[in-house]
Amino acid sequence: MIELYPAIDLRSGRVVRLRHGDYATETVYGDDPVAVATAFADAGAGWIHVVDLDAARSGEAVNRAVVTAVAAAVAGRARVQTGGGVRSLDDARALADAGIARVVMGSAALAEPALVDRVAAVMPVAVGLDHRDGRLAVHGWTELSATTVAQALERFAAAEAFVVTAIERDGVLAGPDVDGLTEAALLAPGRVIASGGVAGLDDIGALAGVPGLHGVITGTALYEGRFSVGAAIAMLGRRP
């Protein structure tokens, strides 16, 4: 069964969503991330995907206390995967101590692939592959790299998973990049988690048919009431 990862994006302690990763297009969906996480766990989510948007851009763990509180609130019911500003072994150790089940590394992984090996010895790592038309973006999606998704998938044998995000589809309900995710799932040495574009249950159903896909991250569609956590989990459970 494919796992559902309801998303909580944090900025200044609030639950927000961005359009295309643009920090100037913030929509606020709540001031209590712990309550949001608890509701997701109550609805049956086994994973919650948390991103510190402030840390992704600045490197400063602005929302670390909030991430820790989220993990504590859902402990024993849901595991927390978190990214944004995870740039050192010390960052990973602190998050492991906070009860985080898996860290997502993006810019730091691309800059220093060997760091993923070191962090993976401490806790499970997902490498975040955020891309625009196949080219990876770094530093909170503010800069484009010359590296492609396919190239990056070959570099991280120690990664437990890969979070693949089509930035142009993120936060705008444009539909997921099914073709690109299908290719990534075939190439990846670890689990591929789809991110970006889910607008409705039809999109969840389309992703359920991607061979080898491990998980689906969704945020805006849930906050906009397009479907419920329970409905999405049920749809993913019908994988062909």
C-alpha positions in Angstrom: 0.0 0.0 0.0 1.2 3.5 -0.8 1.5 5.7 2.2 -0.2 9.1 2.5 1.9 12.0 3.9 -0.3 14.9 4.9 2.0 18.0 4.7 2.5 20.8 7.2 4.7 23.6 5.9 5.9 25.9 8.7 6.7 29.6 8.5 7.1 31.7 11.6 5.3 29.0 13.5 2.2 29.0 11.3 0.8 26.4 8.9 1.2 27.8 5.4 1.3 26.9 1.7 3.3 28.5 -1.0 2.6 28.7 -4.8 5.4 27.3 -6.9 7.7 27.6 -3.8 7.5 31.4 -4.0 7.8 32.9 -0.5 5.8 35.9 -1.6 2.7 33.8 -2.3 2.1 32.5 1.2 -1.4 31.4 2.3 -1.9 30.8 6.0 -4.0 27.8 7.0 -3.6 27.9 10.8 -1.7 29.0 13.8 -1.6 25.7 15.6 0.6 23.1 13.8 0.3 20.6 16.6 -3.5 20.6 16.3 -3.3 20.1 12.6 -0.9 17.2 13.0 -3.1 15.6 15.7 -6.1 15.9 13.4 -4.1 14.1 10.6 -3.1 11.3 13.0 -6.7 11.0 14.3 -7.8 10.6 10.7 -5.5 7.6 10.2 -2.3 9.1 8.7 0.7 6.9 9.5 3.1 9.6 8.4 3.2 13.4 8.5 5.5 15.5 6.3 6.8 18.6 8.0 8.8 21.3 6.3 10.5 24.3 8.0 10.3 26.8 5.2 12.3 29.4 7.2 15.2 27.0 7.7 15.1 25.9 4.1 15.9 29.4 3.1 18.1 30.6 5.9 19.6 27.5 7.4 18.4 28.6 10.8 16.2 26.1 12.6 13.6 28.7 13.3 10.7 26.2 13.8 12.7 23.4 15.5 10.6 23.6 18.7 7.4 23.4 16.7 8.6 20.3 14.8 9.6 18.7 18.1 6.1 19.4 19.6 4.4 17.9 16.5 6.5 14.7 16.8 5.6 14.5 20.5 1.9 15.0 19.9 1.6 12.2 17.4 4.1 9.8 18.9 2.9 6.2 18.8 0.3 6.9 16.1 2.2 8.6 13.2 5.8 9.0 12.3 7.1 12.4 11.3 9.4 13.1 8.3 10.9 16.6 8.3 13.0 18.7 6.1 14.2 22.3 5.7 17.5 23.3 7.0 18.9 19.8 7.7 22.5 20.7 6.7 24.7 18.9 9.2 25.1 15.7 11.3 24.3 17.8 14.4 21.0 18.8 12.8 20.1 15.2 12.2 21.1 14.1 15.7 19.0 16.9 17.2 16.0 15.8 15.1 16.5 12.2 16.0 16.5 13.1 19.7 13.3 15.0 19.1 11.6 11.9 17.9 11.7 12.5 14.1 11.6 9.2 12.1 13.2 10.5 8.9 14.9 13.6 7.8 14.7 15.1 4.3 17.9 16.6 3.0 18.0 18.8 -0.2 20.5 21.5 -0.7 23.0 20.0 1.7 22.8 16.6 0.0 23.5 18.0 -3.4 26.4 20.1 -2.2 28.0 17.2 -0.2 26.6 13.7 -1.2 28.9 12.1 1.4 26.9 13.9 4.1 23.9 11.7 3.3 26.0 8.6 4.1 27.0 10.1 7.5 23.5 11.1 8.4 22.1 7.7 7.3 24.3 6.1 9.9 22.4 8.1 12.6 18.8 8.0 11.2 16.9 7.3 8.0 17.4 9.9 5.3 15.2 11.0 2.4 16.8 13.1 -0.3 14.6 15.9 -1.5 14.7 16.3 -5.3 12.8 19.5 -5.9 12.9 20.4 -9.6 11.7 22.7 -12.3 11.4 20.9 -15.6 13.8 18.2 -14.4 16.5 20.6 -13.1 17.0 20.5 -9.3 16.4 23.7 -7.3 18.2 24.5 -4.0 18.3 26.9 -1.1 14.5 27.0 -0.6 13.9 26.7 -4.3 15.5 30.0 -5.0 18.4 28.7 -7.2 18.5 26.2 -10.0 21.2 23.6 -10.2 22.6 22.0 -13.3 21.9 18.5 -11.8 18.9 16.6 -13.1 16.6 14.3 -11.1 17.9 11.3 -13.0 21.5 12.1 -12.2 20.7 12.7 -8.5 19.0 9.4 -8.1 22.3 7.7 -8.9 24.2 9.5 -6.2 22.6 8.5 -3.0 22.7 4.8 -2.3 22.4 5.3 1.4 19.1 7.2 1.1 16.0 5.3 2.4 13.7 7.5 0.2 13.5 10.3 -2.3 10.9 13.1 -2.1 10.4 14.2 -5.7 8.7 17.6 -6.1 7.7 19.3 -9.4 7.9 22.9 -8.2 5.7 24.2 -11.0 2.9 22.0 -9.7 3.4 22.6 -6.0 0.7 24.4 -4.1 -1.4 25.2 -7.2 -3.5 22.0 -7.6 -2.2 21.5 -11.1 -2.1 17.7 -11.0 0.9 15.5 -10.3 3.8 14.8 -12.7 2.8 11.1 -13.2 5.2 10.5 -16.1 8.2 12.0 -14.2 7.3 10.1 -11.0 7.0 6.9 -12.9 10.5 7.3 -14.4 11.9 8.2 -10.9 10.3 5.2 -9.3 11.9 3.0 -11.9 15.4 4.5 -11.5 15.6 5.1 -7.7 17.6 2.9 -5.4 15.2 3.8 -2.6 11.5 4.6 -2.1 10.0 7.4 -4.1 7.6 9.8 -2.5 5.5 12.0 -4.8 5.1 15.6 -4.0 3.3 18.5 -5.7 0.1 19.0 -7.7 -2.4 16.7 -6.1 -5.8 18.4 -6.6 -8.4 15.7 -6.0 -9.0 12.0 -5.5 -8.6 11.4 -9.2 -5.0 12.5 -8.8 -4.5 10.2 -5.8 -5.9 7.4 -7.9 -3.5 8.2 -10.7 -0.6 8.0 -8.3 -1.8 4.8 -6.9 -1.1 3.3 -10.3 2.5 4.3 -10.5 4.6 1.1 -10.2 7.0 1.2 -7.3 5.7 4.4 -5.7 6.0 4.4 -2.0 4.2 7.6 -0.8 2.2 10.7 -1.7 2.6 14.0 0.0 -0.4 16.3 -0.2 -1.2 19.6 1.5 -3.2 22.3 -0.3 -5.9 19.9 -1.5 -6.4 18.8 2.1 -6.5 22.3 3.5 -8.9 23.4 0.7 -11.3 20.5 1.5 -10.9 18.7 -1.8 -10.8 15.4 0.0 -10.2 14.0 3.5 -7.2 12.1 4.8 -9.4 9.0 5.2 -10.7 9.1 1.6 -7.1 9.5 0.3 -5.9 6.6 2.3 -8.7 4.4 1.1 -7.9 5.4 -2.5 -4.3 4.5 -2.1 -5.3 1.2 -0.7 -7.0 0.3 -4.0 -3.7 0.3 -5.8 -4.0 -1.9 -9.0 
